[in-house]
Amino acid sequence: MTKGWKLYDQRLAWILVAPVLLLLILLLLLPIAMMTVYTFFTFVTAGVESAVLTFDNWKEFLTDSYYHGFLWKTVRVGAITAVICAILGYFPAYFIWATTFRHKWLLLLLLIVPFWISFTIRTFSWIHILGEQGLINVVLIRLGVISEPLPMLYTEGAVIMGLLHFLLPYMILNVYVSLESIDRTLIAAARSMGCTSAQAFREVTLPLSMPGLGAGLLLCFVLAAGSYVTPQLLGGSRDALFGNLIYDTIMGQLNWPMGATLSIVLFVLLGAAAAAYSRYMGLSQIMKGLSA
């Protein structure tokens, strides 16, 4: 004890955590609260709203299938992207974990190299790959495989491809961190008891790596469903996601109350997904993956 303070004093803990709590309140909780209140404002005309409280914005969202279609498409694209990331990402993560290469850090370095390039530039690059004059169409036409360009750009497939390019490293890192925490003696024990390599993987490695796989699925789904840039650049008007609808409602229609309503809907959807994962698996695995 020093001048009335204990080594692990609760007052000291609150003093240390106070700046972070203040930032969370000012930069996270307060804006969300303001947006929630704004959902009950009355829309008058473009750029003009009234402080008269109403449920009209929520009624419009709940009864208009136009918004439901965007929400369903966002969930579907996010889920498809997350599942494909899981399928494609598990194998390189397993390879990095299992390899006997002495300089494993080089493989991890190659994995994070894409993060050194602007996300927007990486997304724009797909236009030169999938476009009518893009790499794929030019090669196929010159080889005589096709006679006219394939319509690959400005489709849902192009959006998913761009999201995969962006999110796959996150999946690999989360799975790798989960694999790295496995005690390898468990695998050796399974082999000593007669398991083949495939059986040891199925009975030991795969179950113990599920937390990382689940964390990657959640992270990829949340980031894909909340994406704006990729659908904007690679998708057409029919392939926009909920984030693009929010932007158009606020910046195009200047309907701030409805835009706030849609924002809260997306926030609740993604928050529910994170809460469900946290309930059954915990969010600590995501923190490990992001800090790897």
C-alpha positions, 0 to 999 in steps of 0.5 A, a space after each residue: 500500500 502507498 498513501 492509501 492506495 492498494 496495488 490493485 485498487 479499484 479506484 486506480 482501475 477506474 481512473 485508468 479506464 476512464 479515458 477509454 470509456 469517455 471515448 467510447 461514449 462520445 464516439 460510439 454510444 452517443 452517435 448511435 443514440 442520436 441516430 436512434 432518436 433521428 429515426 423517429 423524426 418526420 421527413 418533410 422534403 429533401 434535406 428538411 425534417 421535423 422534430 415531430 416524433 413519428 413511427 412512419 419511418 419504421 412502418 415504411 421499412 417494415 411494410 415495404 418489400 423494397 427494403 426487405 429485398 435489399 436486406 435479404 440480398 445483403 444477408 445472402 451475399 454476406 453469407 455466401 462470401 463468408 462460406 467461400 472464404 472459409 472453404 478457400 481459407 482453411 487450406 492455406 492456413 493449415 499449410 502455413 501451420 503444418 509446414 516445416 519451412 524454417 522461415 514461416 514468418 515469410 508466409 505470413 508476411 506474404 499474407 498481409 502484403 495486400 493490406 499495404 495497398 489501398 483497398 479502393 485500388 485493389 477493388 478497382 483492379 477487378 474492373 481491369 480483370 472482369 471488364 469487357 476489355 479486361 484480362 479474362 475477356 481479352 485472353 478468351 477472345 484471342 484464344 478463340 474460346 468466345 466471340 464476344 465479351 462475357 458480362 462478368 462486371 457489374 454483377 453479383 458474382 463480381 461483388 462476391 469476387 471483390 469481397 473475397 479478395 478483401 476478406 480472405 486474409 482475415 479468414 486465413 489469419 483467424 484459422 491459423 491463430 486457432 491452429 497454432 494454439 493446438 497442442 501438437 502432442 494431441 495429434 501425436 497421441 491420436 496417431 499412436 492410437 491407430 488413427 490415420 493422418 486423415 482421421 487425426 485431422 477429422 477427430 482432433 485438428 478440425 474440431 479444435 480449429 473450429 473457434 478460429 473458423 467461426 471467428 473468421 465466418 463472423 468477421 467475413 460476414 459482418 465486413 461483407 454485409 456492411 461493405 459499401 465500396 465493393 458493391 459500389 464499384 463492382 456491382 450495378 444498381 441491381 447488385 447494390 447492398 444495404 450500405 449502398 441503399 443507406 448512402 443513396 437514401 441519405 446523400 441522394 434523397 436527402 432523407 436523413 430520418 429514413 437513412 438513420 432508420 436503415 442504419 440502425 437496422 443494419 447495426 442491429 442485424 450485424 450486432 445480433 450476429 456478433 452477439 450470437 457468436 459471442 454467446 456460444 464461442 466468445 469474441 476473444 478468438 477474433 481479437 487474436 486473429 486481428 492481432 496476429 
